[in-house]
Amino acid sequence: MRPRPRSLRARLVLGTTLLATLAVLLCQAAGLTVLHGWLTDQVDGRLTRFRLMPDAEREAAQGVAVRAAREQDVLPSDYRVYFYHRDGHRLAASLGGEGDGERDAGPSLPATESSLDLPDGRPRTVEAADGDGRWRVIARDGHDGMRVVVALPLREVDGATMKMLWFSLVVGVAVAVCVVASGRFFVTLGLRPLTRVERTARRIADGESQLRIADGHAFTEVAHLSHALNSMLDRLRAALQRSEASEQRLRRFLADAGHELRTPLTSLQGFAELLVDAPGMDADRRDEAHRLIVQNAGRMSRLVDDLIQLAQLSEAPVAHREQVDLLSLAADTIAALAVQHPGRRIGLGALDDADDAPGSGELDVVQTVGDPHQLAQILTNLLANACTHTPPGTAVRVRVGGLRVRARGPGRDLPHRTSANPPLDVGSRVGVVEVADDGPGLAAPDATRIFERLYRTRTTPPDGTRTGFGLGLAIASGIAAAHGGRLELDTRPGRGCTFRLLLPHEPAQDPTPRPRELPPATPATADPSRRRSTP
């Protein structure tokens, strides 16, 4: 059975207690070592300063009892002095240890001087002869080849050390108890914000997804953790919302695609059954049925091609890239569209807020890198929408230029500006192609969904026909995103629409501005009131 893991509070209290107790014990051990060394040094100093009484060595060598000759020569009672003859054996005579008729055992010394192992002037600790206590001894050379050993007991040193040891143990236990009690209180108090975070997280996990963790205003680790969790929760909520919105768009897209496919499929099925069930119909009706079958099959084919292109734009980058002159591209698109709308006034001019040459109004070369056919598809779609969804005679203007993205300028989101692409970085240089008209504009509900797949506005074109599938602007927006740019719409009811294509700007090979000739004005005339200068 695996042991139950301890809680964070218990681990903190246990760790704090161990560290505090260990620190106290280490400090006490260091103090005990210093005290013991200091007391031992005091004993060594007394041994070093000791001076033997006159004639003591001679009396010891003669085998007589060594006695004090004068009152001032009395040996302190805690000293012991032993003698070794010059031939190496220890003499029976000694000094000290006599009091109250009893003699202490003294230190345990060998019988011969060769086993003494005491260098001159260096004290050493030895055990007592009776095994009770320790002695500090020092040896020095005496008179006529003799060796003199002076000893002092370490009873006071050991006693003081033992008292200090017990005191340290008692202090360590007291500190451990105090640390456990106070540590539990302060750890519980310090972990209270973390406990609140845990409770809130449990409530969020139980389904209250709109809760937020209170991060307070303190610069603490728990506040940083709460802020990070709130940021993560915000991102998760945003991701869930995007996922739900994407799922709803997918369902709506499938429903719309099914609806768009159902009409031509129903027509195909009906006319095919008609041809099968009425083999004897006249040639005119048969030709009409064949024509409608081909027309509906082509409609289905165009819808499938558009769907495939949308899928390719979202999965693969632009395969073919080259230098593209946006001014030339806009002029060629206008010339191509003039054939389909011969009575439409389309003007080509410089961008009003271009920052290349402000106030000059000259049509300059604006280059980018991309697929010219896909970029031409965007401009063709924008111009075709402007000509189709505005009344006849409504002016359409195409403006080309370069600018730097500002915080509230083109390339950034605003309440009246709609785009399916993310905002561009402030300060980046972009090439811009604007397609603006003076039509009725779009209402806010239509403007917010204009770039959705298969979405068509609720207003009917002036000619009363609906030929598209609602995929043109979605494809154009996907192409712009694949080129690292953005397609956006500025519109307000009654003020017309301005579609703006922004692409990463590439400096022209030739820095000298090159005027661009406008296309012939026979199919579509350039509006001189909209064009600042005619090259």
N, C-alpha and C positions, 0 to 999 in steps of 0.2 A: 504494500500500500504506500503510495507516494505521500510524503509529508505535505500538509496544506501550506501553500505559500503565505508568508506573512504580508500584512498590509503595508502600504507605504508609510503610514504613521508609525507602526510598530518597528519597521526597519530604521526609520529616522531616529526614534527614541533610543533603540538599542545601539545604533551606531554612535549617537551622541554620547550616551552613557559610557560606552567602551572607550571612546576617544578621550573624554574628560577624565575618567578613572585612570587610564593609562598615562595621561599627561601628569596627573597628580603623583602617581606612583613613580614615574621617571624623575620628577622633580625631587620627591622625597628620597629616592635612591641616590640621586646626585648629592643632595645635602648630607645624607648619611655617610657617603663615601668621603666627602670633604671633611666632615666632623671626625670620622675615624682617623683619617690621615693627619689631621691637625693635632689630635690628642696623641697619636703615636709619635709625631715629630717632637712634641713636648717631652715625652719620655726619653726619646733619643737625645735631646739636648741635655737633659739631666744626667744621662749616662756619660755623655761626652765631657761634661764639665766636672765630673766627680774626680776628687783627688784623695789618694790613699793616705792613711795616717803614717807618721814616721815609724820606722823599725817594724812595721807590720809584716813585710816580706821576710825580714830576717827571723822574726819569731815563728812565722809559719814554716820556714825551712828547718828550724831547730826542733819542730814538732811540739812546741808549747802552745798553749791556748793564747790566741791573739786577744789582747785586752786594750782598753782605752787608758792611756797614760794620764791624760788631763781631761778636765771637764769639757773643754772646747773640742776635744778629739772624739767625742761620742759619735758613733755612726748612726745615721737615721735608721729607724726600725724597718723601713720598707726596702732598704738596699741589701743586696747579698754580694759578698766578695769571695771568690774561690781562687786557689793557687795551683799551678802546675809546676813541678820541679823541672829543672833543666834536662833531666833524663827522660821526661815525658809523662810520668805518672802524676795523678792528682793527689795533692796533699790533703790530709784529714782536716787540717785547720782551716777555718773560714770565718768570715765576719758577718754579723747581722743575723736576724731571725730569732733572737732570744728575748723573750718577754713573757712574764707571768709563768715562768717555769716551763714553757712549751717552745718548741722550735718548729718553724714551718718546714715543709718538705723542700721548698725551693725549686729551682728549675731542674729539668732532667739533663744532666751533663755527662759525657762519656768519661770513662776512667783514665783514658790516655789522651795526651795532647794531640796525637796524630789523627784521632777521630773527631777532634773538636770542630773543624771546618768553620773557623771564625777568622776572617781576614782582619788585620789590624784596623781599628777605627771604623768598622762597618757593623752596625747593630743587626741582630737577627732575632726572630721570634722562635721560641722553643716551647714545648709543652712542660707542664709542671711534673715533678717526679711522682706525685700521687695521682696524676691524671685529672686534677681539678684546677682548671685555669691555665693561663699562659704567662710566659715571662719574656721580657725583652733583655737580651744579653749583648755585651760588647767585650772584646778581648784586646789587650794591649801588652807589649813587652814590659817585663819587670826587671828587678835588680838581679845581676849575676845569672842571666839566662833564663830566668823564671817567666811564666806567663800568668797574667792576672785577668780574671774574668769578673766583670761587674754585671749584676742583674737587677732588674726592677720588675715587679709584678704588673700585669695589664688588667687587674681587676676593675679599676676605675674606668679604664678605656672601654672594656667589654661591657661593663654595666651601663655606661652612658650610651653606648651604641645600641644595646638591647632596648633600653627605654625609648630611644629615638625610633627604633624599628617598630615597636608596638604603637607608638604614637602615629607613625606614618600609616600603619594598617588601619587604625581607627579613623584617621582623617580620610583615607581612601574609601572606606565603607560609607562614611557620612557623606562624602562628596557624591558617591554613586547613588545613594538614596535621594539626595537633593536633586541631582541631575535627572533621575528618572521622573521625580514628581514635577519639577519645573519644566523639564524637556517635553513631557507629555502635554502640559498645559500650553506651552508656546508653540509646539508643533501643531496641535489641534487648532490653535488660533491662527497660525500662519497658513494652514491648509484649508481654512474655511472658505476662501474664494474658490479654491480648486474643487471643494465639495459642491459649491453652488454650480460650478461649470459641469461637474459630473451629473448633478440632478437635471440641469437644463438639457444636457446631451441625451439623457435617458428619455426625457419628455419628447425631444425632437425625434428620437428613434422610435418612440411609441406612436408617432403620427402627427404631433404638433409641429409641422414643418415650418411654420411662419415665425417661430420663436427665435430670438436672438440672445446671445450670451452677453451679459453685462460685463464690459471690459473696463469700466471705470476710467479714471484719469491718472492712476498711479503708474509710474514707470517700473513695473515689477514683471517677473517672469510670467506670472499668472495672467496679468493684463496683456502681455504680448501673445500668450497662448490664446486668450479669448479673442484678441483681434485677428489672429491667424485663423482660428476656427470660424469666426464670423465671415472673413473673406472667403474661406472655403465653402461655407454654406451659401453665400451669395452666388458664388460661381456654380455650385451645384443647382441652386434654384434657377439660375439663368440657363444652365444647360438643360434642365428639365423642361423649362418653358420653351426653349428652342426646339427640344425634341418633340414636345406636344404640338407646337406650331408647325414643325416640319411634318409630323404625322397627319395633322389636319390638312396641310397643303397637299400632301401626297394623296390623301383620300379624295380631296376636292379635284386634284389633277386627274386621278383615275376616273372619277365620275365625269368630269368634263371631257376627257379623252374618249371615254366610252360613248358620251353623247355625240361628240363630233364624228366618231366613226360609225355610229349607228345610222345616221342619216344617209351617208353615201352607201353603206352596206345595204340598207333597206331599199334604196333605189336600185342598186345593182341586182339584188335578189328579185325585186319586182319586175324589172325589165327583162331579166334573164328568164324568169318564169313565163312572162308574156311571150317571149320568143319561142319557148318550148311548147306552151299550151296553144298558141295560135300560129301554127306553121304556115297557114294560108293567108296571113295578113298582106296588105298591099305593100309595095316597095317603099313608099314614102314613110309609112309608119315604122317599117322595119329599119330604115335608115335613121329615123329619129330615135328609135330605141338603142340602136348601136351607138349613136352619137352621145346619148345620155349615159350609157354604160362607160364609154371611154372618158367622158367628163368626170363622172363620179370616181372612176378608178384613178384618174389623175389627181383628183382632190385628195383621195386617200394616200396616194403616193407622196404628195407634197407634205401631208401631215406627218407621215412616217419619217420622211427625210428630215423634217424639222425636229422631230423628237430625237432622232439619232444624232443630229448635230448638237442638240442640247446635252445629250449624254456624253458625247465626245468632249465638249468644252469643259465639263465638270470633272472629267477623269484624266485628260491628257493635256500637256502644255501645247503652245503654238509650235508646230513643227517647222514651218518656214518663216524665217525672219530676214528682213533686209531694211535698208534705209528707205523711209517713206516720207515724201513731201506732202504734208497735209493740205497745203494750198493747192497744189496740182491735183490732189485727190478730190478735193471739194469742187474744183472747176470741172473736172471730168465727170463727176457725178451729176452736177447741174446740167451739163450738156447732154448726158444720156437721158435724164429725166424730162428734158424739154420736149422730147419726141412724144412722150405719153401725155403731157399736160401743156399743149402749145399756148394756151391763153393765160398761163400762170406767170405772174411777175416774181422773179427770184433774183434777189440782189446778193452780190458777193462783196464783202468789205472787210476791213480790219477790225479786230476785237476792240471794243470800247475801252476796257480797262487793262489792255496789254501793257506790260512793263518793259518791253524791249525798247520801244521808242515812243514814250507817252506824248500824245498830242500831235504826232506826225501824221497818223492816219494812213501810212503806207502799208501796202500788202507785201509782207516779207516772207521769206522762206521759213517754214516751221517744220522741223524734221523730227521723226520718231523712228523707232525700230519695231517692226512687226510684219504681219502678213498683209500685203496691200489688198488682196481680194477680200479678206475678212473685214478689214477696216472700211473698204468700199461698200461692203454689205450693210454695215451700220449706217453710213451716210445715206445710202439708197433707201433704207427702211425709214429713217427719220424724215427725209424729204417726201417720200411717198405718203407717210402718215399726215404730214402737214398739208399736202395737196389734196388728200382724200377727205380729211375730217374738218376742213375749213370751207366756208362758202366760196363760190367762184369769185375771183377778183381780189381775194385776200392776199396781201403781200406776205411773202416769205423771204427771210433774210438769212444768209449764211455768213458767219463771221469767223475769221481764222486769226490766231495770234498765240503768243506765249505769255505766260504769267507765272508768278510765284505764289504758291498756296498760302493764304492768310487764314487767321483763326475764324473769321466770319465771311470769307470770300468763297468763290467756287472751289469745290473739292471737299467742303466741310458740311456737316448736317445743320440744317436750319428748319424752323417749323414749316415754312412754305416750300422747302426743297426736299425732293423725294429721290431715293436711289436704293437699289438693291446691293450696291457695292459698299465696302467699308470706306470711311473718310480717308483722304490722303494726308500724308505727313505735312505739318505746317513747315513752310520754308522750302519745300521741294519745288523744282522747276518742272512745269508741265506745258505741253502744247494743247491748245484748245480749239475745237470746232463747235460753233454754236449754230443751231437751226431754230430760228424764232419765227413766230407768226403772230398776226393780229387777230386771231380767231377768238371764239368765245371762252377758251380756256377749259379747265377741268375743275369739277367740284372736288372737295377734299376726299370723300370716300373713293372716288375713281383714281385720284392722284396717288393715294397710298398703296393701291394695288395694281398700278399700271404696268409694273414690271413682272407681275406674276404670270406663270405659265397658263395659257388658255383663258386668260382673263380679257374680257372685252367690255368696254364702257357701256353704260346704259343708254347713252345718246346715240342716235342714228345718224350716219353720215349724210351730208346734204343731198347726195344722189340717191339715198334710200337703199343702198346695197351694202351687204356685209360679205366681203370676199375672204377676209383673213380668218385665222384660227386663234388669234391672241397669243401667238408665239414669237412674233417679230421682235418686240422689245425685250422679251426674255432672252432671246438669242443674242441680240445686240449687247445687252448687259453682260451676258456670259463672255462674249468676245472681248469686251472692254476689261473684264476682270482677268481673263487669260493673258492680256497684254500688260497687266500691272496698272491699269487705269481705272476709270470710273465713268459711268454714264448716269447723269442726273437730270431731273426735271424741275424747273421753276415755273410754277403756274398759280394763278388765282382766277377765280371766275370773272369773266369780262375783261381780262388783261392778256389773253393769249397764253401760249405755251412756249417755253424756251428749253429745248433739249441741248444738253451740253456734254460733249465727249472730251474727257481729259486723259491725256496719255503722257508717259514719261518723255520729257523733252531731250532731244539729242542735238548738240550743236551742229550747224550746217558745215559742210566741207568747205564752202567758200563763204567767208564772213561778210562779203559784200552783198547787200540786199539786191535781189533779182526780181524786178517787176514781173508779174504774171499777166498774160493776156487773157481776158475773159472770153468765154465761148461766144459764138455768134449769137446775136440777139434776135434772130428770126423766130426760133421756136419759143424761147423764153428770154425776156428782156431783163437786163440788170437794172435795178432800181437806182437811178442817180441820186435820189434823195437819201438813200440808205448808205451809199458808198461814198466814203470821204474823198477818195481820189481815184481817178481812172488812169492806170499806168499807160 
